Amino acid sequence: MNSKTLSYLTISGRLPAAAAAGILIVLMLAAYAGSFGASFHFDDFHQIVDNQNIRTLSSIPRFFRDAGLASSYQDKGYRPLTFSSYALNYAFSGYRVGGYHAVNLFFHFLNSLLVFVLAGRVMRRNGTGPGLAPFFIMLAFALHPIQTGAVTYISGRAVLLCSLFTLLSVLSFIRYRDEGRPGFAWAAAFFFLLGLLSKETAVACLGLMFAYDVSAPGGPAAALKKPSVYVGFCAVLAIFSWIKMALTGFVTLPRAAYPEGVYLLSEAKAALMYVRLMILPYGQNADYNMRPTSAPDVQTVIALAALCTIAASVWYIGKRDRAGLFFGLWFFLSALPESVVPLPDIAAEYRMYLPSVGFIGLVAVAARLIVRDGRIRSAVAAVVVLAMCVCTVSRNRVWADEMTLWTDVASKSPASARARLSLGMAYMRVERYPEAESEFKKALEVDPAFEKKFDAYNDLGICYIAMGRNSDAVVMLKTALSIAPADIDAYANLGLAYNRSGQYAESAAVLRDAVRLSPGNVLARENLASSLLMLGQNSDAVREMERAFGLSPMDFERGYRLAVMYVRAGMRDRALAQTRAIIPLAAGPEQTARVRNLAAELGGA
């Protein structure tokens, strides 16, 4: 093995690469051990839990040609590699969250190793030994608590995959620039495309490659003697954009309801907050609920002044060490796509995942210039890394489940209607209906124009049904339908509320409308069957229940209820046949005992 190869496998000859990777694994497992049981959150529900398209591997080719498979909602999204990974995850682990977290952590581990390689390459380019800096940059990137927004949050995988391919693309580009081998240029373009197929923010790749050229020791002019390589990357971006436009009808991400100027002013404040979180990661929040800034104010001026100061520092540090210029440009350019294209949320921690590489690298370069004694730098870095590990352990406890997450968010963002709604839903899942009712009402109070107020009214109706307050449920559900007149779930819930209050004719009328609007709605048909039975319309009731079971033939409980309905309708022969048919569907001794007892009552074996 020659000395050049050896330099890539050691850290300044002091720490073997295997030892560095081993330390990384131990610390990452220590920091994220408590995250493997963390529940699904946010977009996980419509992208994974309720998305039937990930439940079969046959969807993988379709993800590349049908943008409508990305959600159980009507939303379209084109991230085929990300959703293919969900399908593979489901094939191996179903909905056991541990498997999804393991994959996310594995991608984070790979990204951390690539950050180590990148830092070593960039620092070595100036002809000075990087020392232990790449090792500590890798650990700081891997263990900083702000990364939990991308790693512990399962849908953060789009960020992890995008970052993985971005890092591979930039490293391939660096090899091309340093060694002049065209194969690496082709590899960079290929990884760039894979990054775009994971998340659109991979477009930052172009800026990061340019940053490497600009920060070249000989100056940008020397590195840009062969600019034609950028033409190829732009062609890849153009082809991807055309395909995405053809499949989804738009090139950029969905835009928020405020203008670009307002978003830019707001992002200045968000950027300053990100910097603060990188330095002092306290008060982390899964939903910052930052309000848009329509006109410059004192906070905006302070934020802009701080960002200008950081930019000037980058230039100053870059004049003394070109690696500092590269990392500074990386921080700004990798954050640019989500800072200029208006998105619904002003701030989200996962957006700092890739930019954090630049920030940490810039701090490391500055530390090398300020503190000459490497032992002092290493000691301080070790303390900081261990503190980050402890903070990440603590932050992962917040992500444990919906209750812990949204309780934390609501305490930090009490005016967030989304936090109140989500906390109410968490209470409702554990049948704590009075607390759920309180949170739904608060969601409507703190933001009367809340875009999801339909959900608040609909969920209030569900709570009232569970609490036996059926007349209140009717009021809430009628209000929900006035907001979304075609929502099938609200129709089904309203029908159930009428049924529970003994208004069977009203219930049947509402549920007939629901079935007409959505013939495949199982719950609506089942509730309709119940109301028709109470009205004495036995044949119609049985027919609707048969259709409900036909739409979900593997559902034991629904099949059992059909058998009971046959009994109540006086159809004992059909009841016995149905009972025998669902015996194989019984799961566990309780269901088996119920169905066999019913069969015995009907005279069957």
ABEGO torsion letter per residue (X at the ends): XBAAAAAAABBGGABBAAAAAAAAAAAAAAAAAAAAABBBBEAAAAAAAABAAAABAAAAAAAAABAAAABABABBBBBAAAAAAAAAAAAAAEABAAAAAAAAAAAAAAAAAAAAAAAAAAAAAAGBBAEAAAAAAAAAAAABAAAAAAAABAAAAAAAAAAAAAAAAAAAAAAAAAAGBAAAAAAAAAAAAAAAAABAAAAAAAAAAAAAAAABAAEAAAAAABAAAAAAAAAAAAAAAAAAAAAAGBABBBBBABBAAAAAAAAAAAAAAAAAAAABBBGBBABAGBBBBABBBAAAAAAAAAAAAAAAAAAAAAAABAAAAAAAAAAAAAAAAAAABBBABABBAAAAAAAAAAAAAAAAAAAAAABABAAAAAAAAAAAAAAAAAAAAAAAAAAABAAAAAAAAAAABAABAAAAAAAAAAAAAAGBAAAAAAAAAAAAAABAABAAAAAAAAAAAAAAAAAGBAAAAAAAAAAAAAABAABAAAAAAAAAAAAAAGBAAAAAAAAAAAAAABAABAAAAAAAAAAAAAAGBAAAAAAAAAAAAAABAABAAAAAAAAAAAAAAGBAAAAAAAAAAAAAABBEAAAAAAAAAAAAAAGBX
